[in-house]
Amino acid sequence: MLVFAYHMKCENMCEFKRKDWLEAWSLLRCDKIADMKAKIPAMRKELDDPQTAKRIYLFAFNFAKSSNQKSLPLESAIAFWDLLLGNKFKHLDLWKTFLEETHGKSISKDTWSLFWDFITNINDDFSNHDTDGAWPVLIDNFVEYARDLRQRA
């Protein structure tokens, strides 16, 4: 449903406007229920394309947060990370544990956006992470947390 919401350009979760619904299906060249059903597997596969997956990931931030909020509640962020990154980031469980144990607050748009770049560019052992780079402090703190755990193990 998230991929379709992306195609619909939904502004808020669980709010689908008739005009957007019709327009999205039209752009997807589906005018019958059978066409719509047949299109769903292809929409799921869109997450396999790195560029499309990134666009959907970035879309998810505004889609998941309330319109009156600037950041995404941690519980929502974790749910969407599970949905979108479960098979893309080896250390997702560690990231979630780190956030729950040390951060406990909402996730900013900057952190959300740059986290995609982080997981797609960083080595599994974090060896190419540059603490002087342009990462949000939360990501730098996570790398330090992960490295500390590895050294203790």
Disulfide bonds with the S-S distance in Angstrom:
none
